[in-house]
């Protein structure tokens, strides 16, 4: 994850928290694999994968951790998708 993606992740986490949901994002620089293991360990229902390439195209990967299903979504529509899922 580059600096721009990290800033976007922080902003999205803040917006998600303000909407009443719980959100975390990696601040220690773990690998994607380590981040997913951590998300599983804490019982995260969903993970959102955002990198610089995802920002460039305006899309991210939303993973349902229980079902191990991953869906590509528009970053700007994350709240609409989460409301439908939850």
Secondary structure as UniProt FT lines:
FT   HELIX           3..18
FT   TURN            19..20
FT   HELIX           32..41
FT   TURN            42..43
FT   STRAND          46..49
FT   HELIX           52..57
FT   STRAND          59..64
FT   TURN            65..68
FT   STRAND          69..74
FT   HELIX           75..77
FT   HELIX           78..85
//
